[in-house]
Amino acid sequence: MAFTHQTVLLGEVVRLFSPGADRVIVDGTLGGGGHSEALLEAGFRVVGIDRDPVALAAASARLARFGEKFRAVKGEFAGVQTLVPGPVDGLVLDLGVSSPQLDTPERGFSFQTDGPLDMRMGDTGETAAELIARMPEGQLADLIYLYGEERASRSIARTLKARLPKTTSEAVEAVKSGVPRKAWPKELHVATRTFQALRIAVNGELDQLEAALAAIPGLLAPGGVAAIISFHSLEDRLVKQSFKRLCGEIDDLPPGFPIANARAAQFETLSKRPIVASDDEVAQNPRARSAKLRAVRKLSGVTS
């Protein structure tokens, strides 16, 4: 199966890292290998991690010309410290679902094509259909509200539990039945938020991200950079808050909290505001429109 993916914010990511002999960058979301290829061409050594065996095979073939400078590892980026003994000089994460996953009906990610209601980024674990069948209605509604920010989560969950869809088309019809026609959003498909919520839950995406963010201080060498691209507000909020804590910013502390008790800065920010795609890139790749890149650098002298 082909795995061709249009990489977002490619030049912006590479420019965040300082070139040098034998500097090692971990690409925790290898995908089609776009970011890894650009980093390898810039002179870095790269370790690419992905849980999708199709992506791993495609990227390994694409990057074979770099020889020992590239190494592919099957796994989840939440376990990056176990998969890649540090310290390393950088970490790149390009979050969310990739275009090949979304565009392959057999993967079950898209509400626009019919296929099995799967949604797994890897080849193990519970499918979206199995999750719907297993989860109590109230818990399913909470999940759709939390991960999809869907106001009609209660009625959607009720319909999903009544119908127990096995395919993406059946799931779309269930969502449509669960939302009054006059309440359908004008700017996006009525099933968008529910499909996002199911995908996040099936793949543990926010838990994965939280684990990776917690690993950054121990993973990176002094001067190392973490660069993370997110595509929706739930991811971006986690990245923003984590990076603020690493940089010693205290605007999220409760009123009256003693300044002296604030954690000393371990990192410095490389992006006060998120880096976004240029108009030209968005014109060529509409997926880039929602991409937000944030980055931090570990301060010299900080060892953990």
GUROZA-19845 format. One record per residue (C-alpha): residue number from 0; residue in one letter; x, y, z. Coordinates in steps of 0.25 Angstrom, whole numbers, plus 5000, padded with zeros to 4 digits. Layout:
BEGIN
R   i aa   xx   yy   zz
R NUM  a    X    Y    Z
...
// end
This chain:
BEGIN
R   i aa   xx   yy   zz
R   0  m 5000 5000 5000
R   1  a 5005 5014 4996
R   2  f 5008 5024 5007
R   3  t 5009 5038 5001
R   4  h 5007 5049 5010
R   5  q 5009 5064 5008
R   6  t 5018 5069 5020
R   7  v 5014 5082 5026
R   8  l 5023 5093 5031
R   9  l 5035 5086 5026
R  10  g 5045 5097 5025
R  11  e 5040 5104 5038
R  12  v 5043 5091 5045
R  13  v 5057 5089 5040
R  14  r 5061 5103 5043
R  15  l 5058 5101 5058
R  16  f 5070 5091 5059
R  17  s 5084 5095 5060
R  18  p 5093 5087 5050
R  19  g 5105 5079 5054
R  20  a 5112 5066 5052
R  21  d 5105 5054 5058
R  22  r 5093 5062 5064
R  23  v 5082 5052 5066
R  24  i 5067 5056 5064
R  25  v 5055 5047 5068
R  26  d 5044 5048 5058
R  27  g 5033 5042 5067
R  28  t 5022 5043 5056
R  29  l 5030 5037 5044
R  30  g 5018 5036 5035
R  31  g 5023 5037 5020
R  32  g 5036 5042 5025
R  33  g 5035 5056 5020
R  34  h 5041 5063 5032
R  35  s 5052 5052 5034
R  36  e 5056 5053 5019
R  37  a 5058 5068 5021
R  38  l 5066 5067 5034
R  39  l 5075 5056 5028
R  40  e 5077 5065 5016
R  41  a 5081 5076 5025
R  42  g 5092 5067 5031
R  43  f 5085 5061 5044
R  44  r 5084 5047 5048
R  45  v 5069 5043 5050
R  46  v 5062 5032 5058
R  47  g 5048 5031 5052
R  48  i 5037 5025 5061
R  49  d 5023 5020 5056
R  50  r 5012 5010 5061
R  51  d 5007 5009 5046
R  52  p 5014 4997 5039
R  53  v 5010 5003 5026
R  54  a 5016 5016 5029
R  55  l 5029 5010 5034
R  56  a 5031 5001 5022
R  57  a 5029 5013 5012
R  58  a 5038 5023 5020
R  59  s 5049 5012 5021
R  60  a 5049 5010 5006
R  61  r 5048 5025 5004
R  62  l 5060 5028 5013
R  63  a 5069 5016 5010
R  64  r 5079 5024 5002
R  65  f 5083 5031 5016
R  66  g 5088 5018 5021
R  67  e 5092 5017 5035
R  68  k 5088 5032 5038
R  69  f 5074 5027 5038
R  70  r 5067 5017 5047
R  71  a 5053 5013 5047
R  72  v 5046 5008 5060
R  73  k 5032 5002 5062
R  74  g 5025 5008 5074
R  75  e 5017 5019 5080
R  76  f 5024 5032 5083
R  77  a 5019 5032 5097
R  78  g 5030 5022 5100
R  79  v 5041 5030 5093
R  80  q 5050 5030 5105
R  81  t 5050 5014 5105
R  82  l 5050 5013 5089
R  83  v 5062 5023 5088
R  84  p 5072 5024 5099
R  85  g 5075 5039 5101
R  86  p 5080 5049 5101
R  87  v 5077 5054 5087
R  88  d 5077 5067 5081
R  89  g 5063 5069 5076
R  90  l 5049 5063 5076
R  91  v 5039 5066 5065
R  92  l 5024 5062 5066
R  93  d 5014 5064 5055
R  94  l 5001 5060 5062
R  95  g 4988 5055 5057
R  96  v 4984 5046 5045
R  97  s 4992 5046 5033
R  98  s 4986 5048 5019
R  99  p 4989 5033 5014
R 100  q 4982 5028 5027
R 101  l 4970 5038 5024
R 102  d 4969 5035 5010
R 103  t 4969 5020 5011
R 104  p 4955 5015 5013
R 105  e 4960 5001 5019
R 106  r 4966 5009 5031
R 107  g 4952 5015 5035
R 108  f 4956 5029 5038
R 109  s 4948 5037 5028
R 110  f 4933 5040 5028
R 111  q 4934 5043 5013
R 112  t 4937 5029 5009
R 113  d 4931 5015 5013
R 114  g 4939 5005 5020
R 115  p 4940 4997 5033
R 116  l 4939 5006 5046
R 117  d 4953 5004 5050
R 118  m 4961 5017 5052
R 119  r 4974 5010 5058
R 120  m 4987 5017 5054
R 121  g 4994 5004 5057
R 122  d 4991 4989 5055
R 123  t 4986 4985 5069
R 124  g 4976 4989 5079
R 125  e 4961 4993 5080
R 126  t 4954 4998 5067
R 127  a 4944 5010 5068
R 128  a 4933 5000 5065
R 129  e 4937 4991 5077
R 130  l 4939 5004 5086
R 131  i 4925 5008 5083
R 132  a 4919 4994 5086
R 133  r 4927 4993 5099
R 134  m 4925 5007 5105
R 135  p 4913 5011 5113
R 136  e 4904 5021 5107
R 137  g 4908 5032 5117
R 138  q 4923 5030 5116
R 139  l 4922 5030 5101
R 140  a 4914 5043 5101
R 141  d 4925 5049 5111
R 142  l 4936 5045 5101
R 143  i 4929 5051 5089
R 144  y 4927 5064 5097
R 145  l 4941 5064 5102
R 146  y 4949 5060 5090
R 147  g 4940 5065 5079
R 148  e 4934 5078 5086
R 149  e 4921 5073 5081
R 150  r 4909 5079 5088
R 151  a 4899 5068 5083
R 152  s 4908 5057 5089
R 153  r 4896 5051 5097
R 154  s 4887 5049 5086
R 155  i 4898 5044 5077
R 156  a 4903 5034 5087
R 157  r 4889 5029 5089
R 158  t 4887 5027 5074
R 159  l 4901 5020 5073
R 160  k 4898 5011 5084
R 161  a 4884 5007 5078
R 162  r 4890 5004 5064
R 163  l 4904 4999 5068
R 164  p 4910 5003 5054
R 165  k 4921 4994 5048
R 166  t 4924 5003 5036
R 167  t 4927 5018 5034
R 168  s 4915 5020 5026
R 169  e 4906 5014 5037
R 170  a 4913 5023 5047
R 171  v 4910 5035 5039
R 172  e 4896 5032 5038
R 173  a 4895 5030 5053
R 174  v 4901 5043 5055
R 175  k 4892 5050 5045
R 176  s 4880 5043 5052
R 177  g 4885 5048 5066
R 178  v 4885 5063 5062
R 179  p 4873 5071 5058
R 180  r 4875 5075 5043
R 181  k 4874 5090 5047
R 182  a 4885 5088 5057
R 183  w 4895 5083 5047
R 184  p 4907 5092 5046
R 185  k 4909 5100 5033
R 186  e 4924 5101 5033
R 187  l 4927 5086 5034
R 188  h 4921 5072 5033
R 189  v 4911 5068 5044
R 190  a 4920 5056 5047
R 191  t 4933 5063 5048
R 192  r 4934 5065 5063
R 193  t 4929 5051 5066
R 194  f 4939 5044 5057
R 195  q 4950 5053 5063
R 196  a 4946 5049 5077
R 197  l 4945 5034 5073
R 198  r 4959 5034 5066
R 199  i 4965 5041 5078
R 200  a 4960 5031 5088
R 201  v 4963 5019 5079
R 202  n 4978 5023 5078
R 203  g 4979 5029 5092
R 204  e 4985 5042 5085
R 205  l 4984 5052 5097
R 206  d 4990 5042 5106
R 207  q 5001 5039 5096
R 208  l 5004 5054 5095
R 209  e 5004 5056 5110
R 210  a 5014 5045 5112
R 211  a 5023 5050 5101
R 212  l 5022 5064 5107
R 213  a 5026 5059 5121
R 214  a 5038 5051 5114
R 215  i 5044 5064 5108
R 216  p 5053 5069 5119
R 217  g 5059 5055 5121
R 218  l 5060 5052 5106
R 219  l 5067 5065 5101
R 220  a 5082 5069 5103
R 221  p 5085 5083 5107
R 222  g 5082 5091 5094
R 223  g 5072 5081 5089
R 224  v 5059 5086 5083
R 225  a 5045 5080 5083
R 226  a 5036 5084 5072
R 227  i 5022 5080 5071
R 228  i 5011 5082 5061
R 229  s 4997 5081 5065
R 230  f 4984 5082 5057
R 231  h 4973 5084 5067
R 232  s 4971 5092 5080
R 233  l 4972 5080 5090
R 234  e 4986 5077 5085
R 235  d 4990 5091 5084
R 236  r 4986 5094 5098
R 237  l 4993 5083 5104
R 238  v 5006 5087 5096
R 239  k 5005 5101 5100
R 240  q 5003 5099 5115
R 241  s 5014 5089 5116
R 242  f 5024 5098 5109
R 243  k 5020 5109 5118
R 244  r 5023 5101 5130
R 245  l 5036 5096 5124
R 246  c 5040 5111 5121
R 247  g 5037 5115 5136
R 248  e 5025 5124 5132
R 249  i 5015 5125 5143
R 250  d 5003 5131 5137
R 251  d 4995 5119 5140
R 252  l 4998 5118 5155
R 253  p 4987 5121 5165
R 254  p 4986 5136 5170
R 255  g 4995 5138 5182
R 256  f 5004 5127 5179
R 257  p 5018 5131 5183
R 258  i 5027 5134 5172
R 259  a 5039 5127 5179
R 260  n 5032 5114 5178
R 261  a 5031 5114 5163
R 262  r 5039 5104 5156
R 263  a 5052 5110 5150
R 264  a 5052 5111 5135
R 265  q 5058 5098 5128
R 266  f 5055 5103 5114
R 267  e 5054 5115 5106
R 268  t 5042 5117 5096
R 269  l 5046 5118 5081
R 270  s 5032 5122 5077
R 271  k 5024 5132 5086
R 272  r 5013 5130 5076
R 273  p 5010 5118 5069
R 274  i 5017 5117 5055
R 275  v 5006 5115 5044
R 276  a 5007 5112 5029
R 277  s 5009 5122 5019
R 278  d 4998 5126 5009
R 279  d 5005 5119 4998
R 280  e 5006 5106 5006
R 281  v 4992 5106 5010
R 282  a 4988 5108 4995
R 283  q 4996 5096 4991
R 284  n 4992 5088 5003
R 285  p 4979 5092 5010
R 286  r 4982 5082 5022
R 287  a 4993 5092 5026
R 288  r 4982 5103 5029
R 289  s 4980 5097 5043
R 290  a 4994 5094 5047
R 291  k 5001 5101 5058
R 292  l 5016 5099 5061
R 293  r 5022 5102 5075
R 294  a 5036 5099 5079
R 295  v 5045 5100 5092
R 296  r 5060 5099 5094
R 297  k 5066 5093 5106
R 298  l 5075 5102 5113
R 299  s 5090 5100 5114
R 300  g 5094 5094 5128
R 301  v 5081 5087 5130
R 302  t 5083 5072 5131
R 303  s 5069 5067 5134
// end
